[in-house]
């Protein structure tokens, strides 16, 4: 979902009914996950669908949303690879239909570990047995490896960001377009570290860009039946997704003062399993974890400013500066955290 839902369900149902050419029912707009696009669930005819609605450019978590590119990536993965990606029905770029641009894809039955409240604090993941929790993570690792093993050069992916230099440039763009003339010393330290220590000899694979369990749909048997949210896909080191996966597990537990679910494997076990499945050995993982943490802090900085502008947070809020993601980045870098109360975005939408 987005920072705050804007879509009116009744209007959306009428618009989608006209767009789909079929009766629409059971429409809902979930509030449990994500900080980016809005998600609309609905049934048209006898089939369930999902609409992913982008915010207007310049008003969302990311400066621009290229739904046509995201749809092309998802279609290619669904048709030509074992990565479990939803089938895209169509893309609409006319904002008059649903309030902004959107894509529609088939709905896949499954459950997503929630972001708000974090799955480490409440929800169905904690209700699983330790053995089931371990299987959930093992299946998630296998999905990340499957992404890295895609023959991206042989597919028509046409991704705009290739290599670490363009990855860093993207993070710098997020900072320049999102800090609102309020310097963020921890993020600036992160960007400086990334520029100074960038590896130069990395293999190139498809990178999901947001590889975490909150972007995976799990079936009842805990297999991954849907890999979601491809707006950040790029070509880069296979360690990009591995590092972000490790970072996200820490952020959604330690970052919110909660222990990791008891059945989740530890870092060493995850690395061993990733190496076993991929046949690769991480070489620059410390670097890529700092990359992941810098991205995470940038996303929350931008979210904090947007939530303040929307009145979700009070004007004096410093969540943009002091939050679990920026605290974690400071820990990775060994720099000081600005003084003040740590505030997370969960529970404010």
C-alpha positions in Angstrom: 0.0 0.0 0.0 1.0 3.7 0.0 1.9 5.9 2.9 -1.8 6.7 3.3 -4.6 5.2 1.2 -6.4 7.8 -1.0 -8.6 5.5 -3.1 -12.3 5.6 -2.6 -13.5 1.9 -2.8 -16.9 2.8 -4.3 -15.4 5.0 -7.1 -12.7 2.4 -7.7 -15.2 -0.4 -8.1 -17.1 1.6 -10.7 -14.0 2.6 -12.6 -12.5 -0.9 -12.6 -15.8 -2.4 -13.7 -15.8 -0.2 -16.8 -12.1 -0.8 -17.4 -12.3 -4.6 -17.1 -15.6 -4.8 -19.0 -17.0 -7.1 -16.3 -18.9 -6.7 -13.0 -16.6 -5.9 -10.1 -17.3 -7.0 -6.5 -15.6 -7.6 -3.2 -13.2 -4.6 -3.6 -11.0 -3.7 -0.7 -7.9 -1.5 -0.1 -5.5 -3.2 2.4 -3.5 -1.2 4.9 -1.0 -3.8 6.2 2.0 -3.6 4.0 4.4 -1.4 2.1 5.2 2.3 1.7 4.9 2.7 -2.0 1.9 2.1 -4.3 -1.7 1.5 -3.2 -3.0 -2.0 -3.6 -6.6 -2.7 -4.6 -8.1 -6.2 -4.3 -11.2 -7.0 -6.3 -13.1 -9.7 -8.2 -14.1 -9.2 -11.8 -16.4 -11.8 -13.2 -15.4 -14.9 -11.4 -11.6 -14.2 -11.0 -9.7 -12.3 -8.3 -7.4 -9.5 -9.3 -5.0 -7.0 -7.8 -4.6 -3.4 -9.0 -1.3 -1.6 -8.1 -1.9 2.2 -8.2 1.1 4.5 -8.4 1.1 8.0 -6.8 1.6 11.0 -9.0 5.2 11.6 -9.9 7.0 13.7 -7.2 4.5 12.8 -4.5 5.4 9.2 -3.6 8.1 7.3 -1.9 10.1 7.3 -5.1 10.3 10.2 -7.5 8.9 8.4 -10.5 7.0 5.2 -11.1 7.5 3.4 -14.4 4.5 1.0 -14.4 5.1 -0.1 -18.0 8.6 -1.2 -17.2 7.5 -3.0 -14.0 4.7 -4.7 -16.0 7.2 -5.8 -18.7 9.6 -7.3 -16.1 6.8 -9.2 -14.4 5.4 -10.5 -17.7 8.8 -11.7 -18.8 9.6 -13.4 -15.5 6.1 -15.0 -15.3 6.4 -16.4 -18.9 10.1 -17.3 -19.1 11.5 -18.1 -15.7 10.7 -20.1 -12.6 10.4 -16.9 -10.5 6.8 -17.0 -9.2 5.6 -13.6 -10.5 2.0 -12.7 -11.0 0.6 -12.5 -14.5 -0.1 -8.9 -15.6 -3.4 -8.3 -17.2 -2.8 -4.8 -18.3 -1.5 -1.3 -17.6 -3.5 2.0 -17.6 -1.5 5.3 -17.9 -4.5 7.6 -18.0 -4.9 8.9 -14.4 -8.5 9.8 -14.9 -9.6 6.2 -14.7 -8.6 5.4 -11.1 -7.1 8.6 -9.9 -3.6 7.7 -11.2 -1.8 5.2 -13.3 -2.2 1.5 -12.4 -1.5 -2.0 -13.5 -3.8 -5.0 -12.9 -2.5 -8.5 -12.3 -4.0 -11.9 -11.3 -4.5 -12.4 -7.6 -2.5 -15.2 -6.2 -3.9 -16.9 -3.1 -1.4 -16.6 -0.2 -0.3 -14.6 2.8 2.3 -11.8 3.1 4.2 -11.2 6.3 2.8 -7.8 7.5 4.8 -4.6 7.8 2.4 -2.7 10.0 2.5 -4.0 12.7 5.8 -5.7 11.9 5.5 -9.5 11.6 8.0 -9.8 14.5 5.5 -8.2 16.8 2.2 -9.6 15.7 0.5 -11.6 13.0 0.4 -15.0 11.4 4.2 -15.5 11.1 4.4 -15.6 14.9 1.6 -18.2 15.0 3.8 -20.7 13.0 5.8 -23.3 14.7 9.6 -22.8 14.7 10.0 -25.5 12.1 7.4 -23.7 9.9 9.2 -20.4 10.4 12.4 -22.0 9.3 10.8 -23.4 6.2 9.3 -20.0 5.3 12.8 -18.4 5.3 14.4 -21.3 3.4 11.8 -21.0 0.7 12.4 -17.2 0.6 16.1 -17.8 0.1 15.4 -20.2 -2.7 13.3 -17.5 -4.4 16.1 -14.9 -4.1 18.5 -17.4 -5.7 16.1 -18.1 -8.5 16.0 -14.3 -9.3 19.8 -14.2 -9.4 19.9 -17.2 -11.8 17.6 -15.6 -14.4 19.2 -15.3 -17.8 18.7 -11.6 -17.8 20.9 -11.0 -20.9 18.8 -13.3 -23.0 15.5 -11.7 -21.9 13.9 -8.4 -23.0 14.1 -6.8 -19.5 15.6 -3.4 -20.7 16.5 -2.3 -17.2 17.8 1.2 -16.8 20.2 0.7 -13.9 23.2 -1.6 -14.5 26.2 -1.9 -12.2 27.1 -0.4 -8.9 27.8 3.1 -10.2 24.3 3.5 -11.4 23.0 1.9 -8.2 24.8 4.6 -6.1 23.5 7.3 -8.5 20.0 6.2 -7.8 20.5 6.5 -4.1 22.0 9.9 -4.5 19.0 10.9 -6.6 16.7 9.7 -3.8 18.6 11.9 -1.4 18.7 15.0 -3.5 15.0 14.8 -4.4 13.9 13.9 -0.9 15.8 15.6 1.9 13.9 18.9 1.6 16.9 21.1 2.5 17.3 19.2 5.8 20.7 17.5 5.8 20.8 13.9 7.0 24.3 13.3 8.3 23.9 9.5 8.7 22.7 9.1 5.1 25.4 11.4 3.8 27.9 9.2 5.6 26.4 6.2 4.0 26.6 7.6 0.5 30.2 8.7 1.0 31.0 5.1 2.2 29.3 3.6 -0.9 31.2 6.0 -3.3 34.5 5.3 -1.6 34.4 1.5 -1.3 32.5 0.4 -4.4 33.6 -3.0 -5.7 34.8 -3.0 -9.3 34.8 -6.7 -10.2 31.3 -7.9 -9.6 29.3 -10.4 -11.6 26.1 -9.1 -13.0 22.7 -10.7 -12.3 19.1 -9.7 -12.1 18.5 -7.9 -8.8 14.9 -7.7 -7.4 15.8 -4.6 -5.4 13.3 -5.2 -2.6 14.0 -8.8 -1.7 12.3 -9.3 1.6 9.6 -11.6 2.9 7.2 -8.6 3.1 7.2 -8.8 -0.8 6.5 -12.5 -1.0 3.2 -14.4 -1.0 3.4 -17.7 0.9 1.0 -20.6 0.3 -0.4 -22.7 3.1 2.6 -25.0 2.8 4.9 -21.9 3.0 6.2 -22.2 -0.5 6.6 -18.8 -2.2 3.8 -18.4 -4.8 4.3 -14.7 -5.6 7.3 -12.5 -5.8 5.9 -8.9 -5.7 6.9 -5.3 -6.3 9.5 -5.1 -9.1 9.7 -1.3 -9.3 13.3 -1.3 -8.1 14.6 -4.1 -10.4 18.1 -3.6 -11.9 21.2 -5.4 -12.9 23.9 -5.8 -10.3 25.8 -8.1 -8.0 23.8 -11.1 -6.7 24.9 -9.9 -3.3 22.5 -6.9 -3.6 19.4 -9.0 -2.9 21.2 -11.2 -0.4 22.3 -8.2 1.6 18.9 -6.6 1.5 17.3 -9.8 2.7 19.6 -9.9 5.7 19.2 -6.3 6.4 15.4 -6.4 6.2 15.2 -9.3 8.6 17.2 -7.3 11.1 15.2 -4.1 10.6 11.8 -5.8 11.0 12.9 -7.4 14.3 15.9 -5.8 16.0 15.0 -2.4 14.5 11.6 -2.5 16.3 13.0 -3.9 19.5 11.7 -7.4 18.9 13.5 -10.7 18.7 13.6 -12.5 15.4 10.9 -15.2 15.2 12.3 -18.3 17.0 12.4 -20.5 14.0 14.2 -18.0 11.6 17.7 -19.2 10.8 20.5 -16.9 11.9 22.8 -15.0 9.6 25.4 -17.7 9.2 22.7 -20.3 8.4 21.2 -18.0 5.8 24.6 -17.4 4.2 25.4 -21.1 4.1 22.0 -21.9 2.5 22.3 -19.1 -0.1 25.8 -20.3 -1.0 24.6 -23.9 -1.3 21.7 -23.0 -3.6 23.5 -20.4 -5.7 26.9 -21.9 -5.9 28.4 -18.5 -5.1 30.4 -17.2 -2.3 29.8 -13.6 -1.0 32.8 -11.4 -1.5 31.6 -7.9 -0.6 28.7 -8.6 1.7 29.7 -5.9 4.2 29.6 -3.3 1.5 26.2 -4.4 0.1 24.6 -4.5 3.6 25.7 -0.9 4.0 24.1 -0.2 0.6 20.9 -1.9 1.8 20.9 0.1 5.0 21.5 3.4 3.2 18.6 2.7 0.9 16.4 1.8 3.9 17.3 5.0 5.7 16.6 7.0 2.5 13.2 5.4 2.1 12.2 6.2 5.7 13.6 9.7 5.4 11.4 10.3 2.3 8.4 8.6 4.0 8.9 10.8 7.1 8.7 14.0 5.1 5.7 12.8 3.1 3.8 11.7 6.2 4.5 15.1 7.9 3.3 16.9 4.8 0.1 14.8 4.7 -0.6 15.5 8.4 -0.1 11.9 9.4 2.8 13.0 11.6 3.0 16.3 13.5 5.0 19.2 12.0 7.7 18.8 14.7 8.2 15.1 14.0 11.8 14.0 13.5 11.0 10.6 12.1 12.7 11.5 8.8 15.9 11.8 10.8 15.8 9.4 13.7 14.1 6.1 13.0 14.9 2.4 13.2 16.4 2.5 9.7 18.7 5.5 10.3 19.8 4.0 13.7 20.7 0.7 12.0 22.6 2.5 9.2 24.6 4.4 11.9 25.4 1.1 13.5 26.7 -0.4 10.2 28.8 2.7 9.6 30.0 3.3 13.2 28.8 6.9 13.3 26.7 8.7 15.8 22.9 8.9 15.7 21.4 12.4 16.0 20.0 13.0 19.5 16.3 12.6 19.9 13.5 10.0 20.2 13.6 7.1 17.7 10.2 7.0 15.9 9.1 4.3 13.4 6.5 4.6 10.7 4.5 1.6 11.8 1.2 2.4 13.5 0.9 5.9 12.0 -1.1 5.2 8.9 
